[in-house]
């Protein structure tokens, strides 16, 4: 019961979320700053299909742990972990703010 309360309050990250973050980190390890990992690449690393990986990535975006760098509608998402190194980047901050506002409207 304590794990459920801790995760709901945001003080603990589930194992699934940790696996998702780890897969995004591995997928973007040797990439330049701008491109990010796609859901199919993350899915392959997690041994999941693309739609399940996408749901995990959307959940991580909702919690503010990763950001979707793709701004064009209808294009595959490009995900990156938000770190102290890229959090000050105006592009990442702008996309993160947009993503958070979209998510809050979508959940209402």
C-alpha positions in Angstrom: 0.0 0.0 0.0 2.9 2.4 0.8 4.3 1.9 -2.8 0.9 3.0 -4.3 0.7 6.1 -2.1 4.3 7.0 -2.8 3.9 6.7 -6.6 0.6 8.6 -6.5 2.2 11.5 -4.6 5.2 11.6 -6.9 7.8 10.5 -4.4 8.5 7.2 -6.1 8.8 6.0 -9.7 7.4 2.7 -10.7 9.6 0.0 -12.1 7.9 0.3 -15.5 8.7 4.1 -15.5 12.3 3.3 -14.5 12.6 0.8 -17.4 11.1 3.4 -19.8 13.6 6.1 -18.7 16.5 3.6 -19.0 15.4 2.7 -22.5 15.2 6.3 -23.6 18.6 7.0 -22.1 20.1 4.0 -23.9 18.4 5.0 -27.2 19.7 8.6 -27.1 23.1 7.9 -25.6 25.2 8.5 -28.7 22.8 10.9 -30.5 23.5 14.6 -30.9 21.5 17.0 -28.7 18.6 17.6 -31.1 17.3 14.2 -32.2 15.5 11.9 -29.7 14.4 8.3 -29.5 11.3 7.1 -31.3 8.7 4.9 -29.7 9.6 1.9 -31.9 13.3 2.1 -30.9 12.3 2.4 -27.2 9.9 -0.5 -27.7 12.7 -2.7 -29.2 14.9 -2.0 -26.2 12.0 -2.7 -23.8 10.9 -5.8 -25.8 7.4 -4.2 -26.3 5.4 -3.3 -29.3 5.4 0.3 -30.5 2.0 1.3 -29.2 2.7 0.0 -25.7 6.1 1.8 -25.7 4.3 5.0 -26.9 1.9 4.8 -23.9 4.8 4.4 -21.5 6.5 7.4 -23.2 3.3 9.5 -22.9 3.0 8.6 -19.2 6.7 9.8 -18.7 5.9 13.0 -20.6 2.9 13.6 -18.3 5.0 13.2 -15.2 7.6 15.6 -16.7 10.4 13.1 -16.8 10.9 13.2 -20.6 10.1 15.7 -23.4 8.9 15.1 -26.9 11.1 17.2 -29.2 8.9 16.7 -32.3 6.8 19.8 -32.8 5.2 18.9 -36.2 1.7 17.3 -36.0 1.5 13.8 -37.4 5.2 13.0 -37.1 6.8 10.4 -34.9 7.7 11.6 -31.4 11.4 12.1 -30.6 11.8 11.7 -26.9 14.6 12.8 -24.5 15.1 12.6 -20.8 14.9 16.1 -19.1 18.3 16.6 -17.4 19.9 19.6 -15.8 22.1 19.9 -18.9 19.2 20.3 -21.3 16.5 21.8 -19.0 18.0 25.2 -19.4 17.8 24.9 -23.2 15.1 27.3 -24.4 13.9 24.8 -27.0 13.5 22.0 -24.5 11.9 24.3 -21.9 9.4 25.6 -24.5 8.5 22.1 -25.7 8.2 20.8 -22.2 5.8 23.7 -21.3 3.7 23.0 -24.4 3.7 19.3 -23.7 2.6 19.9 -20.1 -0.3 22.2 -21.1 -1.4 19.8 -23.8 -1.4 16.9 -21.4 -3.3 18.8 -18.7 -6.0 19.8 -21.3 -6.1 16.2 -22.6 -6.6 14.7 -19.1 -9.5 17.0 -18.2 
